[in-house]
Amino acid sequence: METVVLQINNKKAYKLLEHLEDLQLIKVLKKSIQPHQRLSEKYAGKLPADVADELQNYVNESRNEWKKRGT
């Protein structure tokens, strides 16, 4: 047996694959493959720039406090 990856460009083609699977000629292993999306791309633009800057400053200040306490 051999495994191949297909790109379905038409709903009719997907129906054909389902029929072939019903006839036990093929087995669909995964219905869809989501392209890997980096978190930075996924959440880009979700926070206004000023809020993001405030949050980044808060994180940096918190880290600096932890470093001071650790010494």
ROSESE-952134 format. One record per atom (N, C-alpha, C, O, CB): residue number from 1; x, y, z; residue in one letter; atom name; chain. Coordinates in nm, 2 decimals. Each point is the difference from the previous one (the first is absolute). Glycine has a CB too. Layout:
N
<site k="NUM" east="X" north="Y" up="Z" r="A" a="CA" c="A"/>
...
This chain:
71
<site k="1" east="0.08" north="-0.12" up="0.00" r="M" a="N" c="A"/>
<site k="1" east="-0.08" north="0.12" up="0.00" r="M" a="CA" c="A"/>
<site k="1" east="0.09" north="0.12" up="0.00" r="M" a="C" c="A"/>
<site k="1" east="0.11" north="0.00" up="0.05" r="M" a="O" c="A"/>
<site k="1" east="-0.30" north="-0.12" up="0.07" r="M" a="CB" c="A"/>
<site k="2" east="0.13" north="0.23" up="-0.17" r="E" a="N" c="A"/>
<site k="2" east="0.08" north="0.13" up="-0.02" r="E" a="CA" c="A"/>
<site k="2" east="-0.09" north="0.11" up="0.05" r="E" a="C" c="A"/>
<site k="2" east="-0.12" north="0.00" up="-0.02" r="E" a="O" c="A"/>
<site k="2" east="0.25" north="-0.09" up="-0.17" r="E" a="CB" c="A"/>
<site k="3" east="-0.07" north="0.19" up="0.26" r="T" a="N" c="A"/>
<site k="3" east="-0.07" north="0.11" up="0.05" r="T" a="CA" c="A"/>
<site k="3" east="0.03" north="0.12" up="-0.09" r="T" a="C" c="A"/>
<site k="3" east="0.12" north="0.03" up="-0.03" r="T" a="O" c="A"/>
<site k="3" east="-0.12" north="-0.12" up="0.27" r="T" a="CB" c="A"/>
<site k="4" east="-0.10" north="0.17" up="-0.28" r="V" a="N" c="A"/>
<site k="4" east="0.02" north="0.12" up="-0.08" r="V" a="CA" c="A"/>
<site k="4" east="-0.08" north="0.11" up="0.06" r="V" a="C" c="A"/>
<site k="4" east="-0.09" north="-0.02" up="0.07" r="V" a="O" c="A"/>
<site k="4" east="0.13" north="-0.12" up="-0.28" r="V" a="CB" c="A"/>
<site k="5" east="0.01" north="0.26" up="0.18" r="V" a="N" c="A"/>
<site k="5" east="-0.07" north="0.12" up="0.04" r="V" a="CA" c="A"/>
<site k="5" east="-0.07" north="0.07" up="-0.12" r="V" a="C" c="A"/>
<site k="5" east="0.07" north="0.01" up="-0.10" r="V" a="O" c="A"/>
<site k="5" east="0.10" north="0.02" up="0.30" r="V" a="CB" c="A"/>
<site k="6" east="-0.29" north="0.00" up="-0.19" r="L" a="N" c="A"/>
<site k="6" east="-0.08" north="0.06" up="-0.11" r="L" a="CA" c="A"/>
<site k="6" east="-0.05" north="0.14" up="0.04" r="L" a="C" c="A"/>
<site k="6" east="-0.03" north="0.02" up="0.12" r="L" a="O" c="A"/>
<site k="6" east="-0.03" north="-0.25" up="-0.20" r="L" a="CB" c="A"/>
<site k="7" east="0.05" north="0.31" up="-0.01" r="Q" a="N" c="A"/>
<site k="7" east="-0.07" north="0.13" up="0.02" r="Q" a="CA" c="A"/>
<site k="7" east="-0.13" north="0.00" up="-0.08" r="Q" a="C" c="A"/>
<site k="7" east="0.00" north="-0.03" up="-0.12" r="Q" a="O" c="A"/>
<site k="7" east="0.22" north="0.15" up="0.15" r="Q" a="CB" c="A"/>
<site k="8" east="-0.33" north="-0.10" up="0.05" r="I" a="N" c="A"/>
<site k="8" east="-0.13" north="-0.01" up="-0.06" r="I" a="CA" c="A"/>
<site k="8" east="-0.04" north="0.14" up="-0.05" r="I" a="C" c="A"/>
<site k="8" east="0.00" north="0.09" up="0.08" r="I" a="O" c="A"/>
<site k="8" east="-0.07" north="-0.28" up="0.07" r="I" a="CB" c="A"/>
<site k="9" east="0.05" north="0.21" up="-0.28" r="N" a="N" c="A"/>
<site k="9" east="-0.03" north="0.13" up="-0.06" r="N" a="CA" c="A"/>
<site k="9" east="-0.15" north="0.01" up="-0.03" r="N" a="C" c="A"/>
<site k="9" east="-0.05" north="0.11" up="-0.04" r="N" a="O" c="A"/>
<site k="9" east="0.28" north="-0.10" up="-0.05" r="N" a="CB" c="A"/>
<site k="10" east="-0.31" north="-0.11" up="0.12" r="N" a="N" c="A"/>
<site k="10" east="-0.14" north="0.00" up="-0.04" r="N" a="CA" c="A"/>
<site k="10" east="-0.08" north="-0.09" up="0.09" r="N" a="C" c="A"/>
<site k="10" east="0.05" north="-0.11" up="0.03" r="N" a="O" c="A"/>
<site k="10" east="0.01" north="0.16" up="-0.27" r="N" a="CB" c="A"/>
<site k="11" east="-0.17" north="-0.01" up="0.29" r="K" a="N" c="A"/>
<site k="11" east="-0.08" north="-0.09" up="0.08" r="K" a="CA" c="A"/>
<site k="11" east="-0.04" north="-0.13" up="-0.06" r="K" a="C" c="A"/>
<site k="11" east="-0.02" north="-0.10" up="0.07" r="K" a="O" c="A"/>
<site k="11" east="-0.07" north="0.31" up="0.04" r="K" a="CB" c="A"/>
<site k="12" east="0.07" north="-0.21" up="-0.24" r="K" a="N" c="A"/>
<site k="12" east="-0.03" north="-0.12" up="-0.07" r="K" a="CA" c="A"/>
<site k="12" east="0.11" north="-0.10" up="0.01" r="K" a="C" c="A"/>
<site k="12" east="-0.02" north="-0.12" up="0.01" r="K" a="O" c="A"/>
<site k="12" east="-0.12" north="0.25" up="-0.17" r="K" a="CB" c="A"/>
<site k="13" east="0.27" north="-0.09" up="0.15" r="A" a="N" c="A"/>
<site k="13" east="0.11" north="-0.09" up="0.02" r="A" a="CA" c="A"/>
<site k="13" east="0.00" north="-0.06" up="0.14" r="A" a="C" c="A"/>
<site k="13" east="0.03" north="-0.12" up="0.01" r="A" a="O" c="A"/>
<site k="13" east="0.10" north="0.25" up="-0.18" r="A" a="CB" c="A"/>
<site k="14" east="-0.17" north="-0.06" up="0.27" r="Y" a="N" c="A"/>
<site k="14" east="0.00" north="-0.05" up="0.13" r="Y" a="CA" c="A"/>
<site k="14" east="-0.11" north="-0.11" up="0.01" r="Y" a="C" c="A"/>
<site k="14" east="0.02" north="-0.10" up="0.07" r="Y" a="O" c="A"/>
<site k="14" east="0.06" north="0.32" up="0.03" r="Y" a="CB" c="A"/>
<site k="15" east="-0.19" north="-0.19" up="-0.16" r="K" a="N" c="A"/>
<site k="15" east="-0.11" north="-0.10" up="-0.01" r="K" a="CA" c="A"/>
<site k="15" east="0.05" north="-0.13" up="-0.06" r="K" a="C" c="A"/>
<site k="15" east="-0.04" north="-0.11" up="0.05" r="K" a="O" c="A"/>
<site k="15" east="-0.13" north="0.29" up="-0.06" r="K" a="CB" c="A"/>
<site k="16" east="0.24" north="-0.17" up="-0.10" r="L" a="N" c="A"/>
<site k="16" east="0.06" north="-0.12" up="-0.06" r="L" a="CA" c="A"/>
<site k="16" east="0.09" north="-0.08" up="0.09" r="L" a="C" c="A"/>
<site k="16" east="-0.01" north="-0.12" up="0.01" r="L" a="O" c="A"/>
<site k="16" east="0.00" north="0.24" up="-0.23" r="L" a="CB" c="A"/>
<site k="17" east="0.09" north="-0.05" up="0.30" r="L" a="N" c="A"/>
<site k="17" east="0.08" north="-0.06" up="0.10" r="L" a="CA" c="A"/>
<site k="17" east="-0.08" north="-0.07" up="0.10" r="L" a="C" c="A"/>
<site k="17" east="0.03" north="-0.11" up="0.05" r="L" a="O" c="A"/>
<site k="17" east="0.15" north="0.28" up="-0.09" r="L" a="CB" c="A"/>
<site k="18" east="-0.29" north="-0.11" up="0.09" r="E" a="N" c="A"/>
<site k="18" east="-0.08" north="-0.06" up="0.09" r="E" a="CA" c="A"/>
<site k="18" east="-0.07" north="-0.13" up="-0.05" r="E" a="C" c="A"/>
<site k="18" east="-0.01" north="-0.10" up="0.07" r="E" a="O" c="A"/>
<site k="18" east="-0.04" north="0.32" up="0.03" r="E" a="CB" c="A"/>
<site k="19" east="0.02" north="-0.22" up="-0.23" r="H" a="N" c="A"/>
<site k="19" east="-0.06" north="-0.12" up="-0.06" r="H" a="CA" c="A"/>
<site k="19" east="0.10" north="-0.11" up="-0.01" r="H" a="C" c="A"/>
<site k="19" east="-0.03" north="-0.12" up="0.02" r="H" a="O" c="A"/>
<site k="19" east="-0.13" north="0.26" up="-0.15" r="H" a="CB" c="A"/>
<site k="20" east="0.29" north="-0.10" up="0.09" r="L" a="N" c="A"/>
<site k="20" east="0.10" north="-0.10" up="0.00" r="L" a="CA" c="A"/>
<site k="20" east="0.03" north="-0.06" up="0.14" r="L" a="C" c="A"/>
<site k="20" east="0.03" north="-0.12" up="0.01" r="L" a="O" c="A"/>
<site k="20" east="0.07" north="0.24" up="-0.21" r="L" a="CB" c="A"/>
<site k="21" east="-0.11" north="-0.04" up="0.30" r="E" a="N" c="A"/>
<site k="21" east="0.02" north="-0.05" up="0.13" r="E" a="CA" c="A"/>
<site k="21" east="-0.12" north="-0.09" up="0.04" r="E" a="C" c="A"/>
<site k="21" east="0.03" north="-0.11" up="0.07" r="E" a="O" c="A"/>
<site k="21" east="0.10" north="0.32" up="-0.01" r="E" a="CB" c="A"/>
<site k="22" east="-0.25" north="-0.18" up="-0.10" r="D" a="N" c="A"/>
<site k="22" east="-0.11" north="-0.09" up="0.03" r="D" a="CA" c="A"/>
<site k="22" east="0.02" north="-0.14" up="-0.07" r="D" a="C" c="A"/>
<site k="22" east="-0.05" north="-0.10" up="0.06" r="D" a="O" c="A"/>
<site k="22" east="-0.10" north="0.31" up="-0.04" r="D" a="CB" c="A"/>
<site k="23" east="0.21" north="-0.21" up="-0.13" r="L" a="N" c="A"/>
<site k="23" east="0.03" north="-0.12" up="-0.07" r="L" a="CA" c="A"/>
<site k="23" east="0.12" north="-0.07" up="0.05" r="L" a="C" c="A"/>
<site k="23" east="0.04" north="-0.11" up="-0.05" r="L" a="O" c="A"/>
<site k="23" east="-0.15" north="0.20" up="-0.15" r="L" a="CB" c="A"/>
<site k="24" east="0.17" north="-0.04" up="0.30" r="Q" a="N" c="A"/>
<site k="24" east="0.12" north="-0.05" up="0.07" r="Q" a="CA" c="A"/>
<site k="24" east="0.12" north="-0.01" up="-0.10" r="Q" a="C" c="A"/>
<site k="24" east="0.08" north="-0.09" up="0.01" r="Q" a="O" c="A"/>
<site k="24" east="-0.23" north="-0.04" up="0.15" r="Q" a="CB" c="A"/>
<site k="25" east="0.15" north="0.22" up="-0.25" r="L" a="N" c="A"/>
<site k="25" east="0.12" north="0.01" up="-0.09" r="L" a="CA" c="A"/>
<site k="25" east="0.11" north="0.09" up="0.05" r="L" a="C" c="A"/>
<site k="25" east="0.11" north="-0.03" up="-0.03" r="L" a="O" c="A"/>
<site k="25" east="-0.27" north="-0.02" up="-0.16" r="L" a="CB" c="A"/>
<site k="26" east="0.12" north="0.15" up="0.27" r="I" a="N" c="A"/>
<site k="26" east="0.09" north="0.09" up="0.06" r="I" a="CA" c="A"/>
<site k="26" east="-0.04" north="0.02" up="0.14" r="I" a="C" c="A"/>
<site k="26" east="-0.12" north="-0.03" up="0.04" r="I" a="O" c="A"/>
<site k="26" east="0.18" north="0.14" up="-0.26" r="I" a="CB" c="A"/>
<site k="27" east="0.02" north="-0.05" up="0.30" r="K" a="N" c="A"/>
<site k="27" east="-0.03" north="0.04" up="0.13" r="K" a="CA" c="A"/>
<site k="27" east="0.05" north="0.15" up="0.02" r="K" a="C" c="A"/>
<site k="27" east="0.11" north="0.03" up="-0.02" r="K" a="O" c="A"/>
<site k="27" east="-0.10" north="-0.27" up="0.11" r="K" a="CB" c="A"/>
<site k="28" east="-0.11" north="0.33" up="-0.05" r="V" a="N" c="A"/>
<site k="28" east="0.04" north="0.13" up="0.02" r="V" a="CA" c="A"/>
<site k="28" east="0.05" north="0.01" up="0.14" r="V" a="C" c="A"/>
<site k="28" east="-0.07" north="-0.03" up="0.10" r="V" a="O" c="A"/>
<site k="28" east="-0.11" north="0.12" up="-0.26" r="V" a="CB" c="A"/>
<site k="29" east="0.31" north="-0.05" up="0.18" r="L" a="N" c="A"/>
<site k="29" east="0.06" north="0.00" up="0.13" r="L" a="CA" c="A"/>
<site k="29" east="-0.03" north="0.13" up="0.07" r="L" a="C" c="A"/>
<site k="29" east="-0.02" north="0.00" up="0.12" r="L" a="O" c="A"/>
<site k="29" east="0.20" north="-0.14" up="-0.21" r="L" a="CB" c="A"/>
<site k="30" east="-0.18" north="0.25" up="0.02" r="K" a="N" c="A"/>
<site k="30" east="-0.02" north="0.13" up="0.06" r="K" a="CA" c="A"/>
<site k="30" east="-0.09" north="0.08" up="-0.09" r="K" a="C" c="A"/>
<site k="30" east="0.03" north="0.02" up="-0.12" r="K" a="O" c="A"/>
<site k="30" east="0.19" north="-0.03" up="0.25" r="K" a="CB" c="A"/>
<site k="31" east="-0.33" north="0.06" up="-0.08" r="K" a="N" c="A"/>
<site k="31" east="-0.09" north="0.08" up="-0.09" r="K" a="CA" c="A"/>
<site k="31" east="0.05" north="0.13" up="-0.05" r="K" a="C" c="A"/>
<site k="31" east="-0.01" north="0.03" up="-0.11" r="K" a="O" c="A"/>
<site k="31" east="-0.17" north="-0.14" up="0.24" r="K" a="CB" c="A"/>
<site k="32" east="0.26" north="0.18" up="-0.04" r="S" a="N" c="A"/>
<site k="32" east="0.06" north="0.12" up="-0.04" r="S" a="CA" c="A"/>
<site k="32" east="0.13" north="0.03" up="0.08" r="S" a="C" c="A"/>
<site k="32" east="0.01" north="-0.04" up="0.11" r="S" a="O" c="A"/>
<site k="32" east="-0.24" north="0.13" up="-0.17" r="S" a="CB" c="A"/>
<site k="33" east="0.32" north="-0.03" up="-0.01" r="I" a="N" c="A"/>
<site k="33" east="0.13" north="0.04" up="0.07" r="I" a="CA" c="A"/>
<site k="33" east="0.00" north="0.15" up="0.00" r="I" a="C" c="A"/>
<site k="33" east="0.00" north="0.07" up="-0.10" r="I" a="O" c="A"/>
<site k="33" east="0.12" north="-0.28" up="0.02" r="I" a="CB" c="A"/>
<site k="34" east="-0.11" north="0.26" up="0.21" r="Q" a="N" c="A"/>
<site k="34" east="0.01" north="0.14" up="0.02" r="Q" a="CA" c="A"/>
<site k="34" east="0.15" north="0.04" up="-0.02" r="Q" a="C" c="A"/>
<site k="34" east="0.08" north="-0.06" up="0.07" r="Q" a="O" c="A"/>
<site k="34" east="-0.29" north="0.06" up="0.08" r="Q" a="CB" c="A"/>
<site k="35" east="0.23" north="0.10" up="-0.23" r="P" a="N" c="A"/>
<site k="35" east="0.14" north="0.05" up="-0.01" r="P" a="CA" c="A"/>
<site k="35" east="0.05" north="0.05" up="0.14" r="P" a="C" c="A"/>
<site k="35" east="-0.08" north="0.07" up="0.07" r="P" a="O" c="A"/>
<site k="35" east="0.05" north="-0.02" up="-0.32" r="P" a="CB" c="A"/>
<site k="36" east="0.15" north="-0.08" up="0.28" r="H" a="N" c="A"/>
<site k="36" east="0.05" north="0.05" up="0.13" r="H" a="CA" c="A"/>
<site k="36" east="0.01" north="0.15" up="0.00" r="H" a="C" c="A"/>
<site k="36" east="0.06" north="0.06" up="-0.09" r="H" a="O" c="A"/>
<site k="36" east="0.07" north="-0.27" up="0.12" r="H" a="CB" c="A"/>
<site k="37" east="-0.18" north="0.27" up="0.07" r="Q" a="N" c="A"/>
<site k="37" east="0.00" north="0.15" up="0.01" r="Q" a="CA" c="A"/>
<site k="37" east="0.07" north="0.04" up="0.12" r="Q" a="C" c="A"/>
<site k="37" east="-0.03" north="-0.05" up="0.11" r="Q" a="O" c="A"/>
<site k="37" east="-0.19" north="0.07" up="-0.24" r="Q" a="CB" c="A"/>
<site k="38" east="0.32" north="0.07" up="0.11" r="R" a="N" c="A"/>
<site k="38" east="0.07" north="0.05" up="0.12" r="R" a="CA" c="A"/>
<site k="38" east="-0.09" north="0.08" up="0.09" r="R" a="C" c="A"/>
<site k="38" east="-0.09" north="0.07" up="-0.05" r="R" a="O" c="A"/>
<site k="38" east="0.31" north="-0.07" up="-0.08" r="R" a="CB" c="A"/>
<site k="39" east="-0.20" north="-0.01" up="0.26" r="L" a="N" c="A"/>
<site k="39" east="-0.08" north="0.08" up="0.09" r="L" a="CA" c="A"/>
<site k="39" east="0.01" north="0.15" up="-0.03" r="L" a="C" c="A"/>
<site k="39" east="-0.10" north="0.07" up="0.02" r="L" a="O" c="A"/>
<site k="39" east="0.13" north="-0.25" up="0.15" r="L" a="CB" c="A"/>
<site k="40" east="0.09" north="0.23" up="-0.20" r="S" a="N" c="A"/>
<site k="40" east="0.02" north="0.14" up="-0.03" r="S" a="CA" c="A"/>
<site k="40" east="-0.09" north="0.04" up="-0.12" r="S" a="C" c="A"/>
<site k="40" east="-0.05" north="0.11" up="0.00" r="S" a="O" c="A"/>
<site k="40" east="0.28" north="-0.12" up="0.09" r="S" a="CB" c="A"/>
<site k="41" east="-0.25" north="-0.08" up="-0.19" r="E" a="N" c="A"/>
<site k="41" east="-0.09" north="0.03" up="-0.11" r="E" a="CA" c="A"/>
<site k="41" east="-0.14" north="-0.01" up="0.04" r="E" a="C" c="A"/>
<site k="41" east="-0.09" north="0.08" up="-0.04" r="E" a="O" c="A"/>
<site k="41" east="0.26" north="-0.16" up="-0.12" r="E" a="CB" c="A"/>
<site k="42" east="-0.20" north="-0.02" up="0.24" r="K" a="N" c="A"/>
<site k="42" east="-0.14" north="-0.02" up="0.04" r="K" a="CA" c="A"/>
<site k="42" east="-0.06" north="0.12" up="0.08" r="K" a="C" c="A"/>
<site k="42" east="-0.11" north="0.04" up="-0.02" r="K" a="O" c="A"/>
<site k="42" east="0.16" north="-0.29" up="0.02" r="K" a="CB" c="A"/>
<site k="43" east="0.03" north="0.30" up="0.09" r="Y" a="N" c="A"/>
<site k="43" east="-0.04" north="0.11" up="0.09" r="Y" a="CA" c="A"/>
<site k="43" east="0.04" north="0.14" up="-0.04" r="Y" a="C" c="A"/>
<site k="43" east="-0.01" north="0.09" up="0.07" r="Y" a="O" c="A"/>
<site k="43" east="0.01" north="-0.26" up="0.11" r="Y" a="CB" c="A"/>
<site k="44" east="0.07" north="0.18" up="-0.30" r="A" a="N" c="A"/>
<site k="44" east="0.04" north="0.13" up="-0.04" r="A" a="CA" c="A"/>
<site k="44" east="-0.11" north="0.10" up="-0.01" r="A" a="C" c="A"/>
<site k="44" east="-0.10" north="-0.03" up="-0.07" r="A" a="O" c="A"/>
<site k="44" east="0.29" north="-0.08" up="-0.05" r="A" a="CB" c="A"/>
<site k="45" east="-0.18" north="0.22" up="0.18" r="G" a="N" c="A"/>
<site k="45" east="-0.10" north="0.11" up="-0.02" r="G" a="CA" c="A"/>
<site k="45" east="-0.12" north="-0.02" up="0.10" r="G" a="C" c="A"/>
<site k="45" east="-0.10" north="0.07" up="-0.02" r="G" a="O" c="A"/>
<site k="45" east="0.17" north="-0.05" up="-0.21" r="G" a="CB" c="A"/>
<site k="46" east="-0.06" north="-0.11" up="0.32" r="K" a="N" c="A"/>
<site k="46" east="-0.12" north="-0.03" up="0.09" r="K" a="CA" c="A"/>
<site k="46" east="0.00" north="0.11" up="0.11" r="K" a="C" c="A"/>
<site k="46" east="-0.11" north="0.03" up="0.05" r="K" a="O" c="A"/>
<site k="46" east="0.12" north="-0.28" up="-0.10" r="K" a="CB" c="A"/>
<site k="47" east="0.10" north="0.30" up="0.09" r="L" a="N" c="A"/>
<site k="47" east="0.00" north="0.10" up="0.10" r="L" a="CA" c="A"/>
<site k="47" east="0.04" north="0.13" up="-0.06" r="L" a="C" c="A"/>
<site k="47" east="0.09" north="0.01" up="-0.09" r="L" a="O" c="A"/>
<site k="47" east="-0.03" north="-0.18" up="0.27" r="L" a="CB" c="A"/>
<site k="48" east="-0.12" north="0.28" up="-0.14" r="P" a="N" c="A"/>
<site k="48" east="0.05" north="0.13" up="-0.05" r="P" a="CA" c="A"/>
<site k="48" east="0.15" north="0.02" up="0.05" r="P" a="C" c="A"/>
<site k="48" east="0.04" north="-0.05" up="0.10" r="P" a="O" c="A"/>
<site k="48" east="-0.28" north="0.15" up="-0.09" r="P" a="CB" c="A"/>
<site k="49" east="0.31" north="-0.03" up="-0.09" r="A" a="N" c="A"/>
<site k="49" east="0.15" north="0.02" up="0.02" r="A" a="CA" c="A"/>
<site k="49" east="0.02" north="0.06" up="0.14" r="A" a="C" c="A"/>
<site k="49" east="0.10" north="-0.05" up="0.06" r="A" a="O" c="A"/>
<site k="49" east="-0.06" north="0.08" up="-0.31" r="A" a="CB" c="A"/>
<site k="50" east="-0.11" north="0.06" up="0.29" r="D" a="N" c="A"/>
<site k="50" east="0.02" north="0.06" up="0.14" r="D" a="CA" c="A"/>
<site k="50" east="-0.02" north="-0.10" up="0.11" r="D" a="C" c="A"/>
<site k="50" east="0.08" north="0.00" up="0.10" r="D" a="O" c="A"/>
<site k="50" east="-0.15" north="0.23" up="-0.19" r="D" a="CB" c="A"/>
<site k="51" east="-0.03" north="-0.31" up="0.08" r="V" a="N" c="A"/>
<site k="51" east="-0.03" north="-0.10" up="0.10" r="V" a="CA" c="A"/>
<site k="51" east="0.12" north="-0.11" up="0.00" r="V" a="C" c="A"/>
<site k="51" east="0.04" north="-0.04" up="0.10" r="V" a="O" c="A"/>
<site k="51" east="-0.29" north="0.08" up="-0.12" r="V" a="CB" c="A"/>
<site k="52" east="0.29" north="-0.07" up="-0.10" r="A" a="N" c="A"/>
<site k="52" east="0.11" north="-0.10" up="-0.01" r="A" a="CA" c="A"/>
<site k="52" east="0.13" north="0.05" up="0.06" r="A" a="C" c="A"/>
<site k="52" east="0.07" north="-0.07" up="0.06" r="A" a="O" c="A"/>
<site k="52" east="-0.18" north="-0.02" up="-0.27" r="A" a="CB" c="A"/>
<site k="53" east="0.13" north="0.22" up="0.18" r="D" a="N" c="A"/>
<site k="53" east="0.12" north="0.06" up="0.06" r="D" a="CA" c="A"/>
<site k="53" east="0.00" north="0.01" up="0.15" r="D" a="C" c="A"/>
<site k="53" east="0.10" north="-0.03" up="0.07" r="D" a="O" c="A"/>
<site k="53" east="-0.08" north="0.17" up="-0.27" r="D" a="CB" c="A"/>
<site k="54" east="-0.14" north="-0.11" up="0.26" r="E" a="N" c="A"/>
<site k="54" east="-0.02" north="0.00" up="0.14" r="E" a="CA" c="A"/>
<site k="54" east="0.02" north="-0.14" up="0.06" r="E" a="C" c="A"/>
<site k="54" east="0.07" north="-0.01" up="0.10" r="E" a="O" c="A"/>
<site k="54" east="-0.23" north="0.21" up="-0.12" r="E" a="CB" c="A"/>
<site k="55" east="0.11" north="-0.30" up="-0.04" r="L" a="N" c="A"/>
<site k="55" east="0.01" north="-0.13" up="0.04" r="L" a="CA" c="A"/>
<site k="55" east="0.15" north="-0.05" up="0.00" r="L" a="C" c="A"/>
<site k="55" east="0.05" north="-0.06" up="0.09" r="L" a="O" c="A"/>
<site k="55" east="-0.28" north="0.01" up="-0.17" r="L" a="CB" c="A"/>
<site k="56" east="0.30" north="0.09" up="-0.03" r="Q" a="N" c="A"/>
<site k="56" east="0.14" north="-0.04" up="-0.01" r="Q" a="CA" c="A"/>
<site k="56" east="0.08" north="0.07" up="0.11" r="Q" a="C" c="A"/>
<site k="56" east="0.09" north="-0.06" up="0.05" r="Q" a="O" c="A"/>
<site k="56" east="-0.12" north="0.03" up="-0.30" r="Q" a="CB" c="A"/>
<site k="57" east="0.00" north="0.15" up="0.28" r="N" a="N" c="A"/>
<site k="57" east="0.07" north="0.08" up="0.10" r="N" a="CA" c="A"/>
<site k="57" east="-0.02" north="-0.07" up="0.14" r="N" a="C" c="A"/>
<site k="57" east="0.09" north="-0.01" up="0.08" r="N" a="O" c="A"/>
<site k="57" east="-0.11" north="0.22" up="-0.21" r="N" a="CB" c="A"/>
<site k="58" east="-0.11" north="-0.25" up="0.15" r="Y" a="N" c="A"/>
<site k="58" east="-0.03" north="-0.07" up="0.13" r="Y" a="CA" c="A"/>
<site k="58" east="0.07" north="-0.13" up="0.01" r="Y" a="C" c="A"/>
<site k="58" east="0.06" north="-0.03" up="0.11" r="Y" a="O" c="A"/>
<site k="58" east="-0.28" north="0.14" up="-0.11" r="Y" a="CB" c="A"/>
<site k="59" east="0.23" north="-0.18" up="-0.10" r="V" a="N" c="A"/>
<site k="59" east="0.07" north="-0.13" up="0.00" r="V" a="CA" c="A"/>
<site k="59" east="0.15" north="0.02" up="0.03" r="V" a="C" c="A"/>
<site k="59" east="0.06" north="-0.07" up="0.08" r="V" a="O" c="A"/>
<site k="59" east="-0.22" north="-0.03" up="-0.25" r="V" a="CB" c="A"/>
<site k="60" east="0.22" north="0.20" up="0.10" r="N" a="N" c="A"/>
<site k="60" east="0.14" north="0.03" up="0.02" r="N" a="CA" c="A"/>
<site k="60" east="0.03" north="0.05" up="0.15" r="N" a="C" c="A"/>
<site k="60" east="0.09" north="-0.05" up="0.06" r="N" a="O" c="A"/>
<site k="60" east="-0.07" north="0.11" up="-0.30" r="N" a="CB" c="A"/>
<site k="61" east="-0.11" north="0.02" up="0.29" r="E" a="N" c="A"/>
<site k="61" east="0.01" north="0.05" up="0.14" r="E" a="CA" c="A"/>
<site k="61" east="-0.01" north="-0.12" up="0.10" r="E" a="C" c="A"/>
<site k="61" east="0.08" north="-0.01" up="0.09" r="E" a="O" c="A"/>
<site k="61" east="-0.17" north="0.23" up="-0.15" r="E" a="CB" c="A"/>
<site k="62" east="0.00" north="-0.31" up="0.03" r="S" a="N" c="A"/>
<site k="62" east="-0.02" north="-0.12" up="0.09" r="S" a="CA" c="A"/>
<site k="62" east="0.12" north="-0.09" up="-0.01" r="S" a="C" c="A"/>
<site k="62" east="0.05" north="-0.05" up="0.11" r="S" a="O" c="A"/>
<site k="62" east="-0.29" north="0.06" up="-0.15" r="S" a="CB" c="A"/>
<site k="63" east="0.30" north="-0.03" up="-0.07" r="R" a="N" c="A"/>
<site k="63" east="0.12" north="-0.08" up="-0.01" r="R" a="CA" c="A"/>
<site k="63" east="0.12" north="0.06" up="0.07" r="R" a="C" c="A"/>
<site k="63" east="0.07" north="-0.06" up="0.07" r="R" a="O" c="A"/>
<site k="63" east="-0.15" north="-0.02" up="-0.29" r="R" a="CB" c="A"/>
<site k="64" east="0.09" north="0.22" up="0.21" r="N" a="N" c="A"/>
<site k="64" east="0.11" north="0.07" up="0.07" r="N" a="CA" c="A"/>
<site k="64" east="-0.02" north="-0.02" up="0.15" r="N" a="C" c="A"/>
<site k="64" east="0.10" north="-0.01" up="0.07" r="N" a="O" c="A"/>
<site k="64" east="-0.08" north="0.17" up="-0.26" r="N" a="CB" c="A"/>
<site k="65" east="-0.14" north="-0.15" up="0.24" r="E" a="N" c="A"/>
<site k="65" east="-0.03" north="-0.02" up="0.15" r="E" a="CA" c="A"/>
<site k="65" east="0.04" north="-0.14" up="0.04" r="E" a="C" c="A"/>
<site k="65" east="0.06" north="-0.01" up="0.11" r="E" a="O" c="A"/>
<site k="65" east="-0.25" north="0.18" up="-0.12" r="E" a="CB" c="A"/>
<site k="66" east="0.16" north="-0.27" up="-0.07" r="W" a="N" c="A"/>
<site k="66" east="0.03" north="-0.14" up="0.04" r="W" a="CA" c="A"/>
<site k="66" east="0.15" north="-0.01" up="0.00" r="W" a="C" c="A"/>
<site k="66" east="0.06" north="-0.07" up="0.09" r="W" a="O" c="A"/>
<site k="66" east="-0.27" north="-0.01" up="-0.19" r="W" a="CB" c="A"/>
<site k="67" east="0.28" north="0.14" up="0.01" r="K" a="N" c="A"/>
<site k="67" east="0.15" north="-0.01" up="-0.01" r="K" a="CA" c="A"/>
<site k="67" east="0.06" north="0.07" up="0.13" r="K" a="C" c="A"/>
<site k="67" east="0.10" north="-0.06" up="0.05" r="K" a="O" c="A"/>
<site k="67" east="-0.11" north="0.06" up="-0.30" r="K" a="CB" c="A"/>
<site k="68" east="-0.04" north="0.11" up="0.29" r="K" a="N" c="A"/>
<site k="68" east="0.05" north="0.07" up="0.12" r="K" a="CA" c="A"/>
<site k="68" east="-0.03" north="-0.08" up="0.12" r="K" a="C" c="A"/>
<site k="68" east="0.09" north="-0.01" up="0.09" r="K" a="O" c="A"/>
<site k="68" east="-0.13" north="0.23" up="-0.20" r="K" a="CB" c="A"/>
<site k="69" east="-0.07" north="-0.29" up="0.12" r="R" a="N" c="A"/>
<site k="69" east="-0.03" north="-0.08" up="0.12" r="R" a="CA" c="A"/>
<site k="69" east="0.09" north="-0.12" up="0.01" r="R" a="C" c="A"/>
<site k="69" east="0.03" north="-0.05" up="0.10" r="R" a="O" c="A"/>
<site k="69" east="-0.27" north="0.13" up="-0.11" r="R" a="CB" c="A"/>
<site k="70" east="0.28" north="-0.13" up="-0.11" r="G" a="N" c="A"/>
<site k="70" east="0.08" north="-0.12" up="-0.01" r="G" a="CA" c="A"/>
<site k="70" east="0.14" north="0.02" up="0.04" r="G" a="C" c="A"/>
<site k="70" east="0.07" north="-0.10" up="0.03" r="G" a="O" c="A"/>
<site k="70" east="-0.22" north="0.02" up="-0.20" r="G" a="CB" c="A"/>
<site k="71" east="0.20" north="0.20" up="0.18" r="T" a="N" c="A"/>
<site k="71" east="0.14" north="0.02" up="0.03" r="T" a="CA" c="A"/>
<site k="71" east="0.02" north="0.04" up="0.14" r="T" a="C" c="A"/>
<site k="71" east="0.11" north="0.02" up="0.05" r="T" a="O" c="A"/>
<site k="71" east="-0.07" north="0.05" up="-0.28" r="T" a="CB" c="A"/>
